[in-house]
Amino acid sequence: MGEGNRWLAFLARVRVPLLVIAVVAALVVLTGDHYAFLLGIAIFVLALLISVMLHELGHFLTAKKFGMRVTQFFLGFGTTLWSFFRGETEYGIKALWLGGFVKISGMTSMDEIDVADEPRSFRNQPGWQRIIVLSAGSFMHFVLALFLLFVLAVGIGMAAETNTVSAVTTCVPPSVTALNSANPCSGSHLTKSPASTFGVRTGDKIISVDGKPVGSFAQLRAQLASTKAGVPVPLVVVRDGHQVHLTVRLASIPHYSVPYLGVEAATVYQREGIISSAGFAFSQFGDTITSSVSAIGKLPAAIPDLFAKNRAATPAGDVSSVVGVGDVTGDVVAAAIPWQAKATLVLYLIASLNIFVGLFNLLPLLPLDGGHLAVVIYERIRAWFARLLGRPDPGLVDIQKLVPVSLLVFAVLVGLGTLLIAADIFNPVHIQV
């Protein structure tokens, strides 16, 4: 095997495991003694490992379908712990469970294989088959994301705020910033909220505001917006099965357009049907693709602010490494919120990560699958022009010439990944759960 070929094999196998290793290495920094947080990290790492293996399974199944010679399909890297042969393929488990790989004979023009195996080599197959095999990894990421979003809608349900009070805020937040913070009443000398002052209780179901019926929290917010702060407003609630009539004087928060009552809405989860769940999955998939493309575009602008004190308020607050996503998953699992909310957020995170990885892997950069796709597409375009000119097919691209470019791209990706991981460890962005 040539030197360039060994480098390409190395790059292809370590691109994902390096990220997983970073997650494991960051556990000591991120976990402490919080077992729920550890559970969240474990869930994320397991989901990442499964998604990596599904990625490789996509390459494996399509290569087998087209009759290509697949010699290995392994979970993990390093020393082989256990394996068996079925036909010409060796299946097994290696010592480091940090990813997986599938080996297809003749992936590039540099691969040295037996002459007898050449007809079934990857490089000897029609361009459209090679394109399908190369795209299958990202396709599996997308299928997994759609499945998770579908399960979310049909199995857990969509969150909907009701007109039932789940909590009464004790104060009037002094600013919009305080209102949107995790502890809006953390200051001193704060005014009591109208809800706590005028007798609204947790569990009350607000059915009328200023004589107008209210059936949801959205309607409650709309009715409050139509009233004025400081003016007596009739409020009807259902408490213990009986209607209770209250009169409240709403407060105002500077630069906040809606008069403030000081209640939080209870949330219910409504399961969707199969058709509406499928529609929801595809809709969220499209939205996530848009946000993922935006995140990739923000990477260059985010680098200068990765270690800024106000990172969350800069473009760097919208980008993260797998360490950051794992940290957020741990926060979600450890949060004091209903299990439905935890499951929803975790599924969203895993689905979003798979969509992002699937898109990123299609970038036309070697050693990513997208780089190999670009090479195959270039070969077919070049062959088409040669046919038009009555010339023979120029054949395969000399991948040896692209090895320096691959090494450069790999170095940039590793450098960027290391920078993001360092930022997520030493300057993390925390979300409010």
Phi and psi in degrees as a GROMACS rama.xvg file:
@    title "Ramachandran Plot"
@    xaxis  label "Phi"
@    yaxis  label "Psi"
@TYPE xy
-69.9766  165.54  GLY-2
-62.2367  -44.8182  GLU-3
-63.5426  -37.8111  GLY-4
-63.639  -41.0787  ASN-5
-63.1033  -39.5753  ARG-6
-63.7607  -44.0195  TRP-7
-63.192  -40.9457  LEU-8
-62.3081  -40.7662  ALA-9
-63.7306  -46.2976  PHE-10
-62.8324  -41.8335  LEU-11
-64.0753  -31.8223  ALA-12
-88.4143  -24.1479  ARG-13
-102.65  -2.737  VAL-14
-62.6306  -39.587  ARG-15
-88.6751  -43.8755  VAL-16
-55.7153  -33.9652  PRO-17
-59.0683  -39.3818  LEU-18
-68.7715  -39.463  LEU-19
-67.4533  -39.4781  VAL-20
-58.581  -39.215  ILE-21
-62.3522  -37.7635  ALA-22
-62.3384  -47.8759  VAL-23
-63.2644  -41.7458  VAL-24
-65.2698  -27.9937  ALA-25
-84.9727  -6.35351  ALA-26
-58.1981  -42.0007  LEU-27
-60.9984  -39.1262  VAL-28
-72.7669  -36.5746  VAL-29
-93.463  -20.9842  LEU-30
-96.9725  -47.9899  THR-31
64.5213  -137.988  GLY-32
-106.441  16.9227  ASP-33
-86.6156  102.075  HIS-34
-68.3565  -34.5301  TYR-35
-65.6106  -37.7149  ALA-36
-64.0741  -43.1934  PHE-37
-60.1072  -39.7164  LEU-38
-62.0486  -42.4007  LEU-39
-61.9036  -42.3178  GLY-40
-61.6031  -43.8378  ILE-41
-62.4764  -41.14  ALA-42
-60.3448  -43.7623  ILE-43
-65.6421  -46.2829  PHE-44
-62.0294  -41.9529  VAL-45
-62.3385  -43.9506  LEU-46
-63.5429  -38.0074  ALA-47
-65.7266  -41.8584  LEU-48
-63.7107  -43.1052  LEU-49
-62.6544  -42.557  ILE-50
-65.1405  -36.7097  SER-51
-64.2476  -43.868  VAL-52
-67.3149  -35.3521  MET-53
-65.322  -37.4224  LEU-54
-56.8012  -50.5205  HIS-55
-66.7911  -33.6972  GLU-56
-62.4541  -35.6373  LEU-57
-60.2912  -46.7975  GLY-58
-61.4719  -42.8199  HIS-59
-62.4722  -51.9144  PHE-60
-64.3669  -42.5007  LEU-61
-70.1622  -38.0291  THR-62
-63.0822  -44.1668  ALA-63
-61.8259  -41.2972  LYS-64
-59.1723  -38.334  LYS-65
-89.7667  7.88431  PHE-66
78.1586  15.5283  GLY-67
-73.0305  155.59  MET-68
-85.5311  111.563  ARG-69
-107.914  117.633  VAL-70
-96.9919  -24.9023  THR-71
-146.129  145.056  GLN-72
-144.016  107.467  PHE-73
-127.275  145.9  PHE-74
-92.9611  124.324  LEU-75
92.2354  -177.869  GLY-76
-139.975  166.89  PHE-77
91.6658  -142.061  GLY-78
-70.4258  135.041  THR-79
-73.5265  124.236  THR-80
-89.8815  -37.1757  LEU-81
-162.164  138.442  TRP-82
-157.664  163.385  SER-83
-150.864  158.049  PHE-84
-104.772  136.296  PHE-85
-129.366  108.417  ARG-86
69.0726  -131.579  GLY-87
-92.8692  -1.92676  GLU-88
-104.775  134.905  THR-89
-96.8685  124.624  GLU-90
-110.709  142.661  TYR-91
179.931  -172.834  GLY-92
-127.221  133.773  ILE-93
-107.202  174.421  LYS-94
-69.1474  -39.5787  ALA-95
-98.4437  106.574  LEU-96
-83.2352  68.5908  TRP-97
-122.47  29.0629  LEU-98
143.65  -151.962  GLY-99
-170.587  173.219  GLY-100
-155.278  156.028  PHE-101
-127.716  135.796  VAL-102
-111.212  116.597  LYS-103
-109.805  128.957  ILE-104
-63.0187  138.378  SER-105
67.5867  44.0349  GLY-106
-66.7123  -32.074  MET-107
-132.785  173.703  THR-108
-68.2873  -14.9539  SER-109
-88.2383  -17.1065  MET-110
-64.7921  133.119  ASP-111
-98.7302  116.799  GLU-112
-134.484  163.856  ILE-113
-63.388  146.101  ASP-114
-58.3675  -35.1483  VAL-115
-66.6858  -25.0634  ALA-116
-90.8108  -8.45065  ASP-117
-59.2356  -40.8279  GLU-118
-59.0713  -27.7813  PRO-119
-101.914  10.3647  ARG-120
-72.4716  154.964  SER-121
-56.5957  -45.7332  PHE-122
-69.0187  -15.5084  ARG-123
-94.6361  1.8727  ASN-124
-92.5228  160.146  GLN-125
-56.7189  149.826  PRO-126
-57.1312  -39.1405  GLY-127
-66.4423  -32.9914  TRP-128
-69.8285  -42.3033  GLN-129
-63.1175  -37.4554  ARG-130
-63.5586  -42.4791  ILE-131
-63.391  -44.8166  ILE-132
-62.787  -43.1553  VAL-133
-68.6961  -32.5125  LEU-134
-82.9492  -15.2928  SER-135
-64.3265  -30.5986  ALA-136
-62.574  -51.0094  GLY-137
-65.5555  -35.824  SER-138
-58.0123  -40.3706  PHE-139
-66.128  -36.8947  MET-140
-59.4345  -43.8445  HIS-141
-67.5104  -40.6122  PHE-142
-62.6629  -43.7094  VAL-143
-61.7878  -42.9454  LEU-144
-62.4042  -45.06  ALA-145
-62.5674  -40.365  LEU-146
-62.347  -45.5028  PHE-147
-63.79  -40.6138  LEU-148
-66.7059  -36.8448  LEU-149
-65.8454  -44.7911  PHE-150
-60.2142  -39.7044  VAL-151
-57.4923  -46.6514  LEU-152
-73.9197  -43.2909  ALA-153
-84.9033  -26.4984  VAL-154
-100.819  -37.9628  GLY-155
-101.282  -44.5721  ILE-156
104.969  163.915  GLY-157
-90.5813  135.743  MET-158
-72.3181  134.426  ALA-159
-137.766  128.364  ALA-160
-77.7185  136.613  GLU-161
-106.454  177.334  THR-162
-90.3038  15.7396  ASN-163
-93.3102  136.945  THR-164
-81.5076  121.19  VAL-165
-93.0365  -23.8607  SER-166
-161.052  150.395  ALA-167
-111.801  122.079  VAL-168
-73.8998  135.102  THR-169
-81.2631  -16.3795  THR-170
-133.073  173.475  CYS-171
-99.1234  110.978  VAL-172
-56.0642  137.32  PRO-173
-74.2701  -13.1533  PRO-174
-154.809  167.609  SER-175
-64.6701  -35.9297  VAL-176
-61.0849  -44.7251  THR-177
-65.7407  -38.1637  ALA-178
-59.3094  -39.0975  LEU-179
-90.3425  2.79829  ASN-180
-86.2487  170.039  SER-181
-70.277  -28.8295  ALA-182
-127.787  80.498  ASN-183
-66.2499  -18.0307  PRO-184
-111.882  34.1985  CYS-185
-83.3789  -12.5489  SER-186
-81.6214  -172.863  GLY-187
-116.732  162.166  SER-188
56.2631  44.4009  HIS-189
-97.0158  147.479  LEU-190
-77.0666  140.848  THR-191
-65.0183  145.566  LYS-192
-71.1969  152.748  SER-193
-56.9534  -38.505  PRO-194
-61.9269  -44.8708  ALA-195
-74.1914  -29.5118  SER-196
-73.1775  -40.1231  THR-197
-104.813  13.3729  PHE-198
95.4484  15.2136  GLY-199
-73.8324  137.301  VAL-200
-122.077  158.222  ARG-201
-62.5931  132.948  THR-202
98.0785  -13.8824  GLY-203
-64.5875  141.444  ASP-204
-108.231  110.202  LYS-205
-78.9557  118.219  ILE-206
-113.483  -8.64079  ILE-207
-156.143  137.722  SER-208
-131.288  120.067  VAL-209
55.5604  37.8635  ASP-210
81.3851  2.36387  GLY-211
-110.006  132.996  LYS-212
-66.7569  147.638  PRO-213
-128.376  126.227  VAL-214
-118.297  -5.38259  GLY-215
-153.996  168.267  SER-216
-69.2943  -31.5411  PHE-217
-62.6226  -41.2641  ALA-218
-67.4443  -37.4753  GLN-219
-60.3335  -45.8362  LEU-220
-62.0416  -41.1267  ARG-221
-65.1166  -40.2242  ALA-222
-67.4723  -39.7995  GLN-223
-63.3358  -37.1783  LEU-224
-64.9819  -24.1764  ALA-225
-88.2516  -2.38494  SER-226
-102.663  177.517  THR-227
-118.988  144.356  LYS-228
-67.8533  142.095  ALA-229
86.4114  -9.15666  GLY-230
-97.9378  135.413  VAL-231
-58.9864  131.119  PRO-232
-128.34  122.737  VAL-233
-68.3724  137.94  PRO-234
-133.589  128.778  LEU-235
-114.019  127.624  VAL-236
-126.678  155.278  VAL-237
-101.918  121.926  VAL-238
-131.916  119.782  ARG-239
55.6779  36.3687  ASP-240
83.4958  1.35404  GLY-241
-121.769  146.875  HIS-242
-77.9761  134.58  GLN-243
-124.049  127.662  VAL-244
-97.9012  124.159  HIS-245
-123.767  159.307  LEU-246
-127.82  124.351  THR-247
-122.841  155.545  VAL-248
-114.181  110.478  ARG-249
-69.0087  150.634  LEU-250
-101.229  172.404  ALA-251
-125.394  145.949  SER-252
-115.564  129.639  ILE-253
-52.0894  130.952  PRO-254
66.1702  19.9789  HIS-255
-118.721  122.64  TYR-256
-75.5295  -24.6282  SER-257
-96.7785  128.648  VAL-258
-55.5265  144.594  PRO-259
-100.098  128.175  TYR-260
-100.819  -44.8883  LEU-261
99.4882  41.2551  GLY-262
-128.622  152.142  VAL-263
-113.48  141.406  GLU-264
-85.3853  144.548  ALA-265
-74.6832  147.577  ALA-266
-113.554  134.608  THR-267
-117.983  154.986  VAL-268
-113.823  120.198  TYR-269
-108.582  117.286  GLN-270
-73.053  142.623  ARG-271
-99.4612  161.43  GLU-272
-75.3392  174.135  GLY-273
-62.5428  -45.7148  ILE-274
-67.2322  -47.4774  ILE-275
-67.522  -31.8263  SER-276
-67.1958  -40.0093  SER-277
-63.9656  -42.39  ALA-278
-61.3612  -41.7081  GLY-279
-61.6557  -44.2903  PHE-280
-60.4337  -46.2506  ALA-281
-68.3536  -36.1829  PHE-282
-64.0921  -47.8294  SER-283
-66.2242  -34.1105  GLN-284
-60.4294  -46.3509  PHE-285
-62.931  -43.0966  GLY-286
-62.9743  -39.2086  ASP-287
-70.2867  -34.963  THR-288
-60.4655  -44.1665  ILE-289
-59.9092  -46.442  THR-290
-68.8826  -33.3885  SER-291
-67.4407  -44.0057  SER-292
-60.267  -40.6856  VAL-293
-62.7024  -41.4132  SER-294
-64.1671  -41.0926  ALA-295
-63.0374  -40.6789  ILE-296
-66.9003  -25.527  GLY-297
-83.3622  -11.2089  LYS-298
-54.782  -49.1017  LEU-299
-61.2325  -42.2721  PRO-300
-71.6892  -22.1706  ALA-301
-79.7481  -26.086  ALA-302
-54.3375  -45.811  ILE-303
-63.6047  -21.9011  PRO-304
-105.583  8.53953  ASP-305
-61.0752  -30.742  LEU-306
-112.093  16.2238  PHE-307
-74.6881  149.935  ALA-308
-62.9048  -34.373  LYS-309
-100.19  38.9647  ASN-310
-51.2344  -40.5632  ARG-311
-60.8253  -26.188  ALA-312
-92.2612  2.61729  ALA-313
-113.671  172.321  THR-314
-56.1543  -24.218  PRO-315
-67.7048  -18.0366  ALA-316
-74.3829  -13.0127  GLY-317
-101.245  0.972765  ASP-318
-121.983  150.349  VAL-319
-157.895  160.151  SER-320
-94.7625  179.812  SER-321
-64.519  -26.7452  VAL-322
-64.4869  -44.2317  VAL-323
-63.5636  -42.8877  GLY-324
-65.6424  -39.4281  VAL-325
-63.3442  -39.1178  GLY-326
-61.6404  -45.0335  ASP-327
-63.6176  -40.6522  VAL-328
-60.3138  -42.0147  THR-329
-62.0911  -42.2162  GLY-330
-60.1847  -41.4816  ASP-331
-64.6012  -47.5774  VAL-332
-65.0999  -33.1712  VAL-333
-83.4509  -11.0611  ALA-334
-70.6411  152.015  ALA-335
-87.7805  69.0513  ALA-336
-131.787  162.419  ILE-337
-58.7774  154.278  PRO-338
-62.1811  -31.4549  TRP-339
-63.3605  -39.9956  GLN-340
-66.3801  -40.4867  ALA-341
-62.0764  -49.0957  LYS-342
-61.9853  -40.7324  ALA-343
-60.9547  -48.5788  THR-344
-65.4298  -41.0208  LEU-345
-65.0262  -43.9086  VAL-346
-63.7253  -39.7962  LEU-347
-60.5154  -45.2799  TYR-348
-61.761  -46.887  LEU-349
-67.3101  -41.5052  ILE-350
-63.4255  -44.3883  ALA-351
-63.5692  -40.9641  SER-352
-62.266  -42.1469  LEU-353
-65.1821  -39.0865  ASN-354
-64.5159  -43.8902  ILE-355
-62.7427  -47.1362  PHE-356
-63.3444  -40.9238  VAL-357
-61.5031  -43.3687  GLY-358
-67.9365  -45.8482  LEU-359
-60.3256  -38.6177  PHE-360
-67.5331  -17.4525  ASN-361
-91.3974  -1.50037  LEU-362
-59.6854  138.285  LEU-363
-75.1253  60.0207  PRO-364
-130.954  125.882  LEU-365
-74.8447  140.145  LEU-366
-95.6466  16.9578  PRO-367
-67.0239  159.196  LEU-368
-57.6831  -35.0765  ASP-369
-61.7483  -33.0011  GLY-370
-66.3643  -42.9017  GLY-371
-67.2966  -34.8708  HIS-372
-61.5542  -44.102  LEU-373
-60.7233  -38.4944  ALA-374
-64.04  -45.7894  VAL-375
-63.66  -44.0566  VAL-376
-63.136  -40.7762  ILE-377
-61.7277  -41.8331  TYR-378
-59.6556  -43.2819  GLU-379
-70.5869  -37.2065  ARG-380
-65.0846  -42.5763  ILE-381
-63.469  -39.5276  ARG-382
-66.2345  -36.7047  ALA-383
-65.2017  -43.7726  TRP-384
-64.9853  -37.6931  PHE-385
-62.3561  -40.3009  ALA-386
-63.0008  -41.0068  ARG-387
-61.0234  -34.2004  LEU-388
-90.8275  3.33908  LEU-389
72.7859  24.2863  GLY-390
-105.762  159.408  ARG-391
-70.7867  157.31  PRO-392
-61.2024  124.492  ASP-393
-64.9469  -15.7219  PRO-394
84.172  -154.048  GLY-395
-74.7941  149.5  LEU-396
-70.1712  139.783  VAL-397
-74.9987  95.3818  ASP-398
-65.941  -19.1811  ILE-399
-58.385  -36.3937  GLN-400
-68.6855  -20.6563  LYS-401
-94.0172  -4.3922  LEU-402
-58.8388  -44.8221  VAL-403
-58.4462  -39.0278  PRO-404
-65.1219  -41.2504  VAL-405
-60.9412  -43.0798  SER-406
-63.5057  -39.2665  LEU-407
-65.5514  -46.4119  LEU-408
-62.0068  -43.096  VAL-409
-60.1345  -43.1168  PHE-410
-62.6863  -40.9661  ALA-411
-65.0067  -44.0613  VAL-412
-64.1101  -42.1419  LEU-413
-65.3616  -41.8787  VAL-414
-62.6747  -45.8831  GLY-415
-64.2689  -42.856  LEU-416
-62.1846  -41.6564  GLY-417
-63.3377  -39.9887  THR-418
-64.4783  -43.7686  LEU-419
-64.8611  -40.7996  LEU-420
-63.6353  -44.4659  ILE-421
-61.2091  -41.49  ALA-422
-65.3507  -40.355  ALA-423
-70.0463  -23.1444  ASP-424
-84.0673  -47.6907  ILE-425
-96.9219  -16.4838  PHE-426
-143.159  60.9651  ASN-427
-70.8341  156.598  PRO-428
-100.977  117.075  VAL-429
-96.0223  139.511  HIS-430
-103.388  154.622  ILE-431
-89.3866  121.719  GLN-432
